[in-house]
């Protein structure tokens, strides 16, 4: 059941309360009943469980011709296996999500100009924050650091956190010229780009968990796969 898009820990628990334990059982459940219990999301869950999706296929235009791209953002989110209680927990998940977001940016030949986070606590209260990047980027470190800066500016841990999301938006092709840094920081950016490319290559050959950052080690959540254990959002469903 948890493999179905939008079925997180809370939704799964509520479905099980009604005796719905599998995707097959969900597909056979009355649409009216699901809408009554879950509102609009009930209809979405029913359609997904039945393999129904009549939304148009969207083409990703690799050629930049001055027009806005159809895909405007790349993002990932996760309902964590346990509640996040401190900054170290959040940093682990932010870097895990950013690893996948940045890798997909590079695979798509894109830079982002905006980084956004989405936070939901255990009371199911949520918020979104975003900020512009200093320059277009696909670097894992730069995106993760901006995401953490947004979080630090916005949350005080008055409640534990249930889910997190990281999104890269305002995409540009990675062929656009970028103004060099007059203060000499470009060497570091080149080093980070080479490091990301090397890590991408190793993961493609040996698996997503073959290379991990130190910040993602030493925790029960450190075994989460940065490209499998969360929801990938290339285009918003709604």
N, C-alpha and C positions, 0 to 999 in steps of 0.2 A: 504493500500500500504506500509506503514511504517513497517509493520510486516514482510515483505520479507527481507531475508538476503541480506546485502549490499545495501539496499535502505535507505540511510541516508537523511538528510534534503536537501542537495544540489541536489542529484539525484532525489528525490521525486519532487522537484520544477521543474526540467527540464522535467521530465516525464509529469507533469501536463500541462506544456507549450504546449506539443504535444497532449493534450486531453486524456492522460492516467491517470485515477484516481484510478483504482482498479487493483488487481492482475489479475482478469479475463480479463480485457482490455489489460493488458500487455501480457498475454498469447496469445491473438488473434492478437497482433501486428506483422507485418512482421519482421522476423529475420534479413533480409538484412537492413531494416530501422534502427533497433536498433543497429546493428553493425556499420552502417554509423554514427550514432549520438554518440555512447558511446564506440566504438572500441571493444576490447576483452570483456570488462565488459558487453556490450550489449548482447552478446551471453550467458554469464553466467546468466544475469537477465532473459532472455527468457527461458532458461532451467529450472531455479528455478521456474518461474511462471507456467510452464507447468508440474512441478513435475518430471522432468527428471534428473537422476543422475546415471551414469553408472560407477562411481568410485568404486573400490573394497571395501568391508567391511573390516575394520581393527580390528583385535582382540587385546584386552588389556591383556597381559600376567601378571597375578598377581604373578607368581612364578619367583623369581629372580635366574637365573642359571649362572650368569656371562656374559650373552649376553645382548646386548643393547635392551632396551625396544622399542616396536613399537611406543608408544606414547612418544614423546620427550619433549613436553611442554604442559602447560595448561594456557590459557590466555583469557582475556575479554577486550572488547573495547566498547566505546560509542561515538556517536555523540550527544553532550549535547543539552538540550532544549534551552539553551542560550549560547552565547559565554562566555568563561572564561576570566576574566579581571585581576585577581590577584592571588597571591599564595594561599589565603584562598579558592578561588573557586577550584583551582587545587587540593588542599589537600582533600577537600570534595569528589571529584570524584575519586581520587586515593584510598582513603580508602574504598569507596563504591565498586570499582572494586576489590580491594585486598581482601575484605571480601569474595567475591564469589570465587576468585582464590584459596585462602588459604583453604576455606571450601571444595572445590573440590579436592585439594591435599589430605586433610585428608580422604575424602570419598574414594579416589583411593588408599590409603595406600602409599603415596609418600612423599618424601622430594625433594626440589629443591636445586640446587647448583648455579643457575644463576637467576637474576632478570632483566627484561628488560622493558622499556617503549617505547611507540610510541606516538609521538605528531604531530598533524596537526593543523596549524593555519587557520585563516579565508581567507588567500590568497591561501590556499590549499597546502602550502609548508610543508613538513613533514620530520621527522628524527626519528631514533631509537637509543637508547643507552642501554647498558647492563653492568652489573657488577657481579662479583662472590660474593657469600655469604661467610661469615666468616666460617660457618659450615653448613651442610645440614639442611634445616628448612622447616616447614610447618606453622610457627607462623605468624599470621596476622600482628602483630606489626612489626616484623623484616622485612617482605617483603614490607610493606607499607613505612617504614622508608628508606629502600634502594631505593625504587621507587622515593620518594621525594628527596633524596640526588642526584639521577641521574638528576631529573628535575632541581633542584637548580643549578647544575653545568652546565647545558646545555641551559637554556632559560632565556631571559632578558625581556620578555613581550614587545618587539618592535611591536608585533601584538597580538590581542586577539586569544584565542585558540578555535578551532572548535571541535576537538575530541581528545580523550586520550585512550591509551591502556596499560594494565599491563599484563606481561607474566612471568610465572615461568618455567624455563627450566633446562636442564641437570638433569632429574629426577632419583631418586634412590628409592628403596623400603624403607619404614620406619622401616624395621627390621635391617638395616645395623648398625653396632656399630659406635658410634660417640665419638670422643675424648673429655673427660671432660675438662672444663675450670679450669686451675690451680689457677685462680684469684677469684674463688668462685662465678661466675655469673650463675651457673647452677640452683640455687634455684629460681632465677627470671625467667629463661626459663621454669622450671617446673610449676611455678605459672601461667605463660602466657599460657602454654599448657592446664592446667586444666581450665583456663578461656575460652579458645577457645572451648574446649570440652563441657563445660556447655552451652555456647552460641549456639553451633551447636544443642545441644539437645533441647533447648527452641525454636529455629527457626523451627526445624522439627515438633514440637508439635503445635506451635501457629502461624507459618508463618514467612516469612523472615524479616518482619518489626517489629516483636514483641520486638526485642532487637536491639538497635542502639547505636553507639558510639556518644559521645557528639560532636565530630568534624563534624559529618554528620547532625547535627540539626540546625534549625534556618535559613534556606534558602529555596527558592522556589524549589530547586532541592533535598531537603532533603527527599522527599517522594518517590524518585526513589527506586525501589526494587533491592537489590543487586544481585539477581539471575534471573531477568526477563527483566529489562529495558535496556539491552545492548546485544551485540553480544558475544556469548560464542564460543571460539576457542579451542576445544580439539585437533584438527589436522588441519594444514593449508590446505585450499581447493586447492590452486595452487601448 
